């Protein structure tokens, strides 16, 4: 005996774009839907900017790179192969764009000045803010001293919070190699930070 369905499945056309998965949105974008692409951009824009900022060390440059990345994705949307890995594809494009830009500029990491006048009597909040930014600057400086492979592995693992299998897809290296790079990279980073401090 068959029971009647109490809840009917919602047809795909009835779902708002924001409720659809990345693959569906990208498939619609491949068909020319600018609205679907806009939903993807809205969903992942902050992550792309943050990823670029981690790779370049420059927030302003990261915003510019992110815009270029989204333009590239729109122009090359037909190359995307649906399979549930849109985030990995996106991070790979962002990483490659950042590397190319840094190579073009022949700069490993650019530092922005974090010192700002605090006024005659800085508040505790202002002092805390300056201290936090100074720590970040020191970590960025120490990261810039690491070999590229180790730096990228650390950024993917801790900056992008990727699992090792996802890192393997982005970086094209075996998981065991990436685990080793992260392990040794952390040790070397600690030594670099001890020199800076």
C-alpha positions in Angstrom: 0.0 0.0 0.0 1.3 3.4 -0.9 0.9 6.4 1.3 0.1 9.8 -0.2 2.7 12.5 0.0 1.8 15.0 2.6 4.4 17.6 1.5 4.9 18.2 -2.2 8.5 19.0 -3.3 9.0 22.6 -4.2 9.7 22.9 -7.9 13.2 24.4 -8.7 11.5 27.4 -10.4 9.7 28.4 -7.2 12.9 28.6 -5.1 14.3 32.1 -4.9 17.9 32.5 -6.3 19.4 33.0 -2.8 18.0 29.6 -1.8 19.7 27.7 -4.6 23.1 25.9 -4.3 26.2 27.3 -6.0 26.1 24.7 -8.8 22.6 25.6 -9.7 23.4 29.3 -9.7 26.5 28.8 -11.8 24.5 26.6 -14.3 22.0 29.4 -14.6 24.8 31.9 -15.0 26.3 29.8 -17.8 22.9 30.1 -19.5 23.3 33.9 -19.2 21.4 34.7 -16.0 22.9 37.8 -14.5 20.6 37.5 -11.5 22.0 34.1 -10.7 25.5 35.4 -11.0 24.7 38.3 -8.8 23.4 35.9 -6.2 26.8 34.0 -6.4 28.7 37.3 -6.1 26.6 38.4 -3.1 27.2 35.0 -1.4 30.9 34.8 -1.9 32.1 38.4 -2.3 33.4 38.9 1.2 35.3 35.6 1.1 37.0 36.5 -2.1 38.1 39.9 -0.8 39.3 38.4 2.4 41.2 35.7 0.5 42.9 38.2 -1.7 43.8 40.4 1.3 45.5 37.4 3.0 47.5 36.6 -0.2 48.5 40.2 -0.9 48.6 41.8 2.5 46.8 44.9 1.0 43.1 45.4 1.5 42.7 48.0 -1.2 44.5 45.9 -3.7 42.3 42.9 -2.6 39.1 44.8 -3.4 40.4 45.6 -6.9 41.6 42.1 -7.5 38.2 40.7 -6.3 36.4 42.8 -8.9 38.7 41.4 -11.6 38.2 37.9 -10.3 34.4 38.2 -10.7 34.8 39.6 -14.2 37.0 36.7 -15.1 34.5 34.2 -13.7 31.7 35.8 -15.7 33.8 35.7 -18.9 34.9 32.1 -18.3 31.7 30.8 -16.8 31.3 28.2 -19.6 34.5 26.4 -18.3 33.0 25.6 -14.9 32.1 22.0 -14.4 29.2 21.5 -11.9 30.1 19.1 -9.2 29.7 20.8 -5.9 33.2 22.3 -5.7 32.4 26.0 -6.7 34.1 27.3 -3.6 37.3 25.4 -4.4 37.1 26.6 -8.0 36.6 30.2 -6.8 39.5 30.1 -4.3 41.8 28.6 -7.0 41.0 31.4 -9.4 41.5 34.0 -6.6 44.8 32.4 -5.5 46.1 32.4 -9.1 45.1 36.0 -9.8 46.8 37.1 -6.6 50.0 35.2 -7.4 50.0 36.7 -10.9 49.5 40.2 -9.6 52.3 39.8 -7.0 54.6 38.3 -9.6 53.8 41.2 -11.9 54.6 43.7 -9.2 57.6 41.7 -8.1 56.5 42.1 -4.5 56.0 39.3 -2.0 53.9 41.3 0.5 53.1 45.0 0.7 52.7 46.5 4.1 50.3 49.3 4.8 51.0 51.8 7.5 49.0 51.0 10.6 50.2 53.9 12.6 47.6 56.6 13.0 47.5 59.5 15.3 45.6 58.5 18.4 45.1 62.1 19.7 46.4 63.6 22.9 44.7 61.0 25.2 44.1 57.7 23.4 41.3 55.6 24.7 41.8 52.0 25.8 39.8 50.9 22.7 42.1 52.8 20.4 45.2 51.3 22.0 43.8 47.8 21.8 43.0 48.4 18.1 46.5 49.6 17.4 48.0 46.6 19.2 45.8 44.1 17.4 46.8 45.7 14.0 50.4 45.6 15.0 50.2 41.9 15.8 48.6 41.3 12.4 51.3 43.3 10.7 54.0 41.2 12.4 52.3 37.9 11.4 52.0 39.2 7.8 55.7 40.1 7.9 56.7 36.7 9.3 54.5 35.0 6.7 56.2 36.9 3.9 59.5 35.4 5.0 58.3 31.8 4.5 58.8 29.9 1.3 55.8 30.3 -1.1 54.7 26.7 -0.8 54.5 26.9 3.0 52.9 30.3 3.0 50.2 29.2 0.6 49.5 26.0 2.6 49.2 28.0 5.9 46.9 30.5 4.2 44.7 27.8 2.7 44.5 25.9 6.0 44.0 28.7 8.5 43.0 31.7 6.4 40.5 29.9 4.1 39.8 27.1 6.7 40.0 24.4 4.0 40.4 20.7 4.8 43.4 19.0 3.4 41.5 17.3 0.6 40.2 20.7 -0.5 43.7 22.2 -0.3 44.9 19.3 -2.5 42.5 20.4 -5.2 43.5 24.0 -5.0 47.2 23.6 -4.7 47.7 20.4 -6.8 49.7 18.6 -4.1 49.1 15.5 -2.1 47.5 15.7 1.3 50.6 14.3 3.0 52.7 16.9 1.4 50.3 19.7 2.5 50.3 18.4 6.1 54.0 18.5 6.1 54.1 22.0 4.7 51.6 23.2 7.3 53.5 21.5 10.1 56.9 22.8 9.1 55.4 26.2 8.1 54.0 26.7 11.6 57.4 25.9 13.1 59.2 28.3 10.8 56.5 30.9 11.3 57.0 30.6 15.1 60.8 31.1 14.7 60.2 34.2 12.4 57.8 35.7 14.9 60.3 35.2 17.7 62.9 37.1 15.7 60.5 40.0 15.1 59.4 40.2 18.7 
